[in-house]
């Protein structure tokens, strides 16, 4: 797709890539044949609790 440059590529457990997309690019990508899904960035905080 024009103007999209992958930041990371995945091919062991998943087949995909990471890219910064505008809303318009994401809409166009979602309509591209072969694209199964798009997802937004997610952050996770790992917290631990004391064990007795």
C-alpha positions in Angstrom: 0.0 0.0 0.0 1.4 3.4 -0.9 2.9 5.3 2.0 3.0 2.4 4.4 6.4 1.2 5.7 6.4 -1.7 8.1 8.2 -1.1 11.4 8.4 -4.8 12.3 7.5 -8.1 10.5 6.2 -11.3 12.1 6.3 -14.7 10.6 6.8 -17.4 13.3 3.6 -17.5 15.3 1.7 -14.8 13.4 1.9 -13.6 9.8 1.8 -9.8 9.8 3.6 -6.5 10.5 3.5 -3.4 12.6 3.1 0.0 11.0 2.0 3.5 11.9 -1.1 4.2 9.8 -3.4 7.2 9.5 -7.1 6.5 9.9 -7.5 6.7 6.1 -4.7 4.2 5.5 -6.2 1.8 8.2 -9.6 1.9 6.4 -7.9 1.2 3.1 -5.9 -1.6 4.6 -9.0 -3.2 6.2 -10.6 -3.4 2.7 -7.5 -5.0 1.2 -8.1 -8.7 0.1 -6.2 -11.1 2.3 -6.2 -8.8 5.4 -7.8 -10.6 8.2 -7.7 -8.0 10.9 -6.2 -4.8 12.2 -5.6 -3.9 15.8 -4.7 -0.7 17.7 -1.6 -0.5 19.9 -2.0 -2.1 23.3 0.1 -1.6 26.4 0.2 -4.0 29.4 1.5 -3.3 32.9 3.0 -6.2 34.7 2.3 -6.0 38.4 3.4 -8.4 41.1 2.0 -8.9 44.5 4.0 -10.0 47.6 3.9 -13.7 48.3 3.8 -15.1 51.8 
